[in-house]
Amino acid sequence: MGNLAHQPNQQPASAAFDRLLHRYQQVRALSETICAPLQIEDYVIQSMPEVSPPKWHLAHVSWFFETFLLKAYLDDYRTPNPLYDYLFNSYYETHGTPFPRSQRGLVSRPGVEDVYRYRRHVDQAMGELLTNPPEAHADEIHRRVELGLQHEQQHQELLLMDIKHILAQSPLHPAYRSDLKPAVQAHGERLRWHSFDGGVKHIGHAGEGFAFDCETPRHRQFVEDFQLADRLVTNREYLSFIADGGYARPELWLADGWALLGQTGWNAPLYWQRRDDAWYEMTLGGLGELQLEAPVCHVSFYEADAYARWAEARLPSEAEWEVAAEGRPADGNFLESDHLHPTAPGSPHEGPAQLFGDVWEWTASAYRPYPGFRPLPGSLGEYNGKFMSGQMVLRGGCCATPQAHIRATYRNFFQPSMRWQFAGLRLARELR
């Protein structure tokens, strides 16, 4: 996921640090709340190389604060274990040699209790730092704490993605939580189109507030007139694609996607199961009947692109998506909604619905730097820029994204074959 950020300079006062400490405590507590339903064995499993054990997530986000704040700005800070700097480093090659990602599930020690002790150790030290920040470094400390909190919010979503994949490996289909809020049953509505005028548009983040460096700078981009579907593609519609041989028709697929089908045998979205004459879906609430009017989820870019071609449409570019979303409130089905699964749109609605929340929307845009992009200096600028190859952009957030974390300019990115994230699609087409 996109990581590491840009924050406009400001002069934080004592009251600002009091608010920052309070927010720090809230964000850190939420990560532990997310993990509270887990059994101890759940914390240590790595179900595929892209998934990290939950205890690793909890330790890594603490490592971030320790590495980029406590060791740099808190006098006499001592780490509980110097080897944590190696074990919980994710990708920061300029900082040191990271422990191999694919081997995170092989590390039984430190245990879960040790990881929670590590978190408490870091939290106590961060409280000391934020209560009395050195004046000479106050601006940079404020920026880095904000960055660290945004980073932890990303890992809160990753935690839920990874927990779902971990539990889905069991034939018992265990529920992460049995008390999730049920979705309101909805009747299918005919897909409608909204038209948008083209021209020279301004894309990217500008002004106040936090943004990751990859969202900047704001720049001009020409967009042709286009239409955008008023809602996301549903499970019912995707079933029609399957029934029409969508996974067996090479003319619908990009070459890399068709080759991937041959290797994987995919014939439906991830977590779908067919039993007798019915489809079921593994969710964080366990295995249940497929909700036909809910947005289709856990599809790769290749599947999204093939469906769009089958539907005689296409995926929107990220610029088109941002033009449609700009100025709209970032309301929707987010982590706080407590569904932890995409739901059907409310009715009625004006303009495109579900632009925010429910599922990350694949776009047709490669994850590349904006004109004039400059990463942050040092290790903090390493994460985003070096992944600007071989990835596709997704927009809008999902049902596991903290609502305060999302905005219209947010650029998420994944490799086109990935589908364990909460990813779906919306159709676009040229103006008719």
C-alpha positions in Angstrom: 0.0 0.0 0.0 1.0 3.6 -0.4 3.1 4.6 2.5 5.1 7.6 3.8 4.1 11.1 3.4 4.2 14.8 2.8 2.9 17.2 5.5 3.0 21.0 5.1 5.2 22.8 7.5 3.5 24.3 10.6 4.5 25.5 14.0 2.8 23.2 16.5 2.1 24.7 19.9 1.8 22.8 23.2 -1.9 22.4 22.7 -1.2 20.9 19.3 1.0 18.3 20.9 -1.6 17.5 23.5 -4.1 16.8 20.7 -1.5 14.8 18.9 -0.8 12.6 21.9 -4.5 12.0 22.4 -4.9 11.0 18.8 -1.7 8.8 19.0 -3.3 7.0 21.9 -6.6 6.5 20.0 -4.9 5.1 16.9 -2.7 2.8 18.9 -5.6 1.5 20.9 -7.6 0.7 17.7 -4.9 -1.6 16.4 -5.1 -3.7 19.6 -8.9 -3.6 19.5 -8.7 -5.1 16.0 -6.6 -7.9 17.3 -8.6 -8.6 20.4 -10.9 -11.3 18.8 -7.9 -13.4 17.7 -6.8 -16.6 19.3 -3.2 -16.8 20.2 -2.4 -19.1 17.3 -3.9 -16.6 14.8 -1.2 -14.1 15.6 1.7 -16.1 14.1 0.4 -17.5 10.8 1.6 -16.3 7.4 -0.8 -17.8 4.9 1.1 -16.5 1.8 4.2 -14.3 1.2 2.1 -11.2 0.9 0.4 -11.8 4.2 2.1 -10.9 7.5 1.4 -12.4 10.9 -0.8 -10.1 13.0 1.9 -9.9 15.7 4.4 -8.7 13.1 2.0 -5.8 12.1 1.7 -4.8 15.8 5.5 -4.8 16.2 6.3 -3.2 12.9 4.2 -0.1 13.5 5.9 0.3 16.9 9.2 -0.1 15.2 8.3 2.8 13.0 7.8 5.2 16.0 10.9 3.8 17.7 13.1 4.1 14.6 12.1 7.5 13.2 11.1 9.3 16.4 12.4 7.8 19.7 15.9 7.0 18.6 16.2 10.3 16.9 14.7 12.7 19.4 14.3 11.2 22.9 17.5 11.4 24.9 18.5 8.2 26.6 15.9 6.0 24.8 16.8 2.3 25.0 15.2 -0.4 22.9 14.0 -3.6 24.5 16.0 -5.6 22.0 18.4 -4.2 19.4 17.6 -7.1 17.0 14.0 -5.7 16.7 15.5 -3.1 14.3 16.3 -6.0 11.9 13.3 -8.2 12.6 10.5 -5.6 12.2 12.0 -3.5 9.4 9.8 -3.9 6.4 11.3 -2.3 3.3 13.8 0.3 4.4 17.0 -0.7 2.7 18.6 2.7 3.4 18.0 2.2 7.1 19.3 -1.4 7.2 18.8 -4.9 6.0 15.1 -5.9 6.4 14.2 -9.4 7.6 12.9 -11.4 4.6 9.2 -10.7 4.1 8.3 -14.3 3.1 9.8 -15.7 6.4 7.9 -13.6 8.9 5.7 -16.5 9.7 8.7 -18.6 10.7 9.6 -16.4 13.7 7.9 -17.8 16.8 9.9 -15.5 19.2 9.3 -12.8 20.3 5.9 -14.2 21.4 2.7 -12.3 21.4 3.0 -11.1 25.0 6.5 -9.8 24.2 5.2 -7.9 21.2 2.5 -6.2 23.4 5.2 -5.4 26.0 7.2 -3.8 23.1 4.2 -1.7 22.2 3.7 -0.5 25.8 7.4 0.3 26.0 7.2 2.4 22.8 3.9 4.1 23.9 5.4 5.1 27.2 8.4 6.6 25.6 6.3 8.4 22.9 4.2 9.9 25.8 7.4 11.3 27.2 8.5 12.7 23.9 5.1 14.3 23.0 4.7 15.8 26.5 8.0 17.6 26.3 9.2 17.7 22.7 12.6 19.4 22.1 11.8 22.8 20.7 14.4 22.7 18.0 12.9 19.6 16.4 9.2 20.2 17.2 8.1 20.7 13.6 9.8 17.6 12.4 8.5 15.5 15.3 5.0 16.7 14.6 5.3 15.7 11.0 6.8 12.3 11.7 4.1 11.4 14.3 1.4 12.3 11.9 3.1 10.1 9.3 3.4 7.3 11.8 -0.3 7.5 12.7 -1.2 7.4 9.0 1.1 4.4 8.6 -0.5 2.6 11.5 -4.0 3.2 10.0 -2.8 1.6 6.8 -1.7 -1.4 8.8 -5.1 -1.6 10.5 -6.6 -2.2 7.1 -3.8 -4.7 6.3 -4.4 -6.5 9.6 -8.1 -7.1 8.6 -7.1 -8.2 5.1 -4.5 -10.6 6.4 -6.7 -12.0 9.2 -9.4 -12.8 6.7 -6.9 -14.6 4.5 -5.5 -16.5 7.5 -8.9 -17.7 8.7 -10.0 -18.6 5.2 -7.4 -21.3 5.0 -9.2 -23.3 7.6 -11.9 -25.8 6.4 -13.9 -24.8 9.5 -14.4 -21.3 8.0 -14.1 -19.6 11.4 -15.5 -16.2 12.0 -13.2 -13.4 13.0 -16.2 -11.8 14.7 -19.7 -13.1 15.0 -21.2 -9.8 16.0 -20.5 -7.7 12.9 -23.3 -5.4 11.9 -25.4 -7.0 9.2 -25.9 -5.3 5.9 -29.3 -3.9 5.0 -30.9 -6.1 2.3 -31.3 -4.1 -0.9 -33.1 -4.6 -4.2 -31.1 -4.5 -7.4 -31.2 -1.2 -9.2 -30.5 -0.7 -12.9 -27.0 0.8 -13.5 -27.1 4.4 -14.5 -24.4 6.6 -16.0 -23.3 10.1 -15.0 -21.6 12.4 -17.6 -18.5 14.5 -16.8 -17.1 17.2 -19.0 -13.5 16.9 -20.1 -10.8 19.5 -20.4 -7.8 20.5 -18.4 -8.2 19.4 -14.8 -6.1 19.8 -11.7 -5.2 16.5 -10.1 -3.4 15.7 -6.8 -3.2 17.1 -3.3 -2.7 20.7 -2.5 -3.3 22.9 0.5 -3.7 22.0 4.1 -3.8 18.6 5.7 -1.9 15.4 5.4 -1.1 13.7 2.1 1.4 11.0 1.1 4.2 12.2 -1.1 2.9 10.2 -4.1 -0.3 12.3 -4.1 1.7 15.4 -4.9 2.3 17.7 -6.6 -1.0 19.0 -7.8 -0.8 19.3 -11.6 -2.8 19.8 -14.8 -4.0 16.8 -16.7 -6.3 16.7 -19.8 -9.3 14.5 -19.6 -11.7 13.7 -22.4 -15.5 13.8 -21.8 -16.5 10.6 -20.0 -19.2 8.7 -18.2 -19.0 6.9 -14.9 -21.3 4.3 -13.5 -23.4 5.4 -10.6 -22.4 2.5 -8.5 -20.0 -0.4 -8.1 -20.4 -3.7 -10.0 -22.4 -6.2 -8.0 -22.0 -9.9 -7.3 -25.2 -10.5 -9.3 -23.7 -8.8 -12.3 -20.4 -10.6 -11.9 -22.2 -13.9 -11.8 -23.6 -13.1 -15.2 -20.0 -12.7 -16.4 -19.1 -16.1 -15.0 -22.2 -17.7 -16.5 -21.3 -16.3 -19.9 -17.9 -18.0 -19.8 -16.0 -15.0 -18.7 -13.1 -17.0 -17.3 -12.9 -19.1 -20.5 -12.8 -16.4 -23.2 -9.3 -15.2 -24.0 -10.6 -12.3 -26.1 -11.7 -10.6 -22.8 -8.4 -10.9 -21.1 -5.0 -9.1 -21.2 -2.3 -11.5 -22.1 -0.7 -11.5 -18.6 -4.1 -12.1 -17.1 -4.9 -15.0 -19.4 -1.6 -16.6 -18.6 -2.3 -16.1 -14.9 -5.6 -17.9 -15.3 -3.8 -20.9 -16.8 -1.4 -21.0 -13.8 -4.0 -20.5 -11.0 -7.2 -22.0 -12.3 -9.2 -19.0 -11.1 -12.9 -19.3 -12.1 -14.4 -16.8 -9.5 -13.4 -14.1 -7.1 -11.2 -15.0 -4.1 -13.2 -16.4 -1.2 -16.2 -17.6 -3.3 -17.2 -21.2 -3.0 -19.9 -23.0 -5.0 -21.9 -25.6 -3.1 -24.5 -27.6 -5.0 -26.4 -24.8 -6.9 -25.5 -21.9 -4.6 -22.6 -19.5 -4.2 -21.1 -18.8 -0.8 -18.5 -16.3 0.3 -16.0 -16.3 3.1 -16.2 -13.1 5.1 -14.8 -11.8 8.4 -18.1 -13.0 9.8 -17.5 -16.5 8.5 -18.9 -18.4 5.5 -22.3 -17.2 4.3 -24.5 -17.0 1.2 -23.3 -14.6 -1.5 -25.1 -11.3 -1.2 -26.1 -10.6 -4.7 -26.6 -6.9 -4.6 -23.4 -6.2 -2.7 -20.3 -5.0 -4.6 -18.1 -7.8 -6.0 -14.9 -7.9 -4.0 -11.5 -9.6 -4.0 -10.9 -9.5 -7.7 -7.6 -8.8 -9.4 -7.0 -6.0 -11.9 -7.0 -8.6 -14.6 -10.5 -9.8 -13.6 -11.8 -6.2 -13.2 -10.5 -5.4 -16.7 -11.9 -8.5 -18.3 -15.3 -7.8 -16.7 -15.3 -4.3 -18.0 -14.5 -5.4 -21.5 -17.3 -8.0 -21.3 -19.7 -5.3 -20.2 -18.7 -3.2 -23.3 -17.1 -0.6 -21.0 -13.7 0.0 -19.4 -12.1 0.9 -16.1 -11.8 4.6 -15.3 -8.4 6.3 -15.2 -7.4 7.6 -11.8 -7.8 11.2 -13.2 -11.4 10.5 -14.2 -12.1 9.0 -10.8 -10.7 12.0 -9.0 -12.6 14.4 -11.2 -15.8 12.6 -10.2 -14.9 12.4 -6.5 -13.5 15.9 -6.0 -15.6 18.0 -3.6 -17.7 15.1 -2.5 -17.8 14.1 1.2 -15.7 11.0 2.0 -18.8 9.2 3.4 -19.4 5.5 3.0 -19.0 2.0 4.5 -15.7 2.3 6.3 -14.1 0.5 9.2 -16.2 2.4 11.7 -19.4 1.1 10.0 -18.5 -2.2 11.5 -19.7 -4.3 8.6 -16.1 -5.2 7.5 -17.7 -6.3 4.2 -19.0 -4.3 1.2 -22.7 -3.5 1.2 -25.2 -2.5 -1.4 -25.6 1.3 -1.9 -28.3 3.3 -0.1 -31.2 4.4 -2.2 -31.9 6.9 -3.6 -28.6 8.7 -4.3 -27.5 11.6 -6.4 -24.4 11.3 -8.5 -22.1 8.3 -8.3 -22.6 6.4 -5.1 -20.0 4.4 -3.2 -17.1 6.5 -4.4 -15.7 6.1 -0.9 -15.7 3.0 1.2 -17.0 -0.5 0.4 -14.2 -1.6 -2.0 -11.0 -0.1 -3.4 -11.8 0.6 -7.1 -9.3 -0.6 -9.6 -8.4 2.1 -12.2 -6.8 1.7 -15.6 -3.8 3.8 -14.4 -0.4 2.5 -13.7 1.2 3.7 -10.4 3.7 6.2 -11.7 5.0 9.5 -10.3 3.1 12.7 -11.0 5.0 15.4 -13.0 7.4 17.1 -10.6 7.2 14.4 -7.9 9.9 14.5 -5.3 10.1 11.9 -2.6 11.0 12.9 1.0 14.7 12.9 1.8 16.3 10.0 3.6 14.7 6.7 4.6 11.2 8.3 5.0 11.1 8.9 1.2 12.0 5.3 0.3 8.7 3.5 0.4 6.5 5.2 -2.2 8.9 6.1 -5.0 10.6 2.8 -5.3 7.3 1.0 -6.0 6.4 3.1 -8.9 6.7 0.2 -11.4 4.5 -2.8 -12.0 1.6 -1.6 -9.9 -1.9 -0.3 -10.7 -3.7 2.5 -8.8 -6.9 1.9 -6.8 -9.1 4.7 -5.4 -11.7 5.4 -2.7 -11.0 3.2 0.3 -12.9 0.2 1.5 -14.9 -1.3 4.3 -11.7 -1.9 6.4 -10.2 1.6 5.9 -10.4 4.1 8.8 -12.6 6.9 7.5 -10.3 9.6 8.6 -7.5 8.1 6.6 -9.1 8.6 3.1 -9.5 11.5 0.8 -10.2 12.1 -2.9 -6.5 12.3 -3.8 -5.4 9.1 -2.1 -3.5 6.7 -4.3 -3.5 3.1 -3.3 -1.5 0.6 -5.4 -1.2 -3.1 -5.8 0.3 -5.5 -8.3 -2.4 -6.4 -10.9 -2.5 -10.0 -9.9 -3.3 -9.3 -6.2 -6.8 -9.9 -4.9 -6.7 -10.5 -1.2 -7.3 -6.8 -0.6 -10.9 -5.5 -0.6 -10.8 -4.5 -4.3 -13.7 -4.2 -6.7 -14.6 -2.1 -9.8 -16.7 0.6 -11.3 -17.3 1.0 -15.0 -16.5 3.9 -17.2 -17.0 4.7 -20.9 -16.6 7.5 -23.4 -19.4 10.1 -23.4 -22.2 8.9 -25.7 
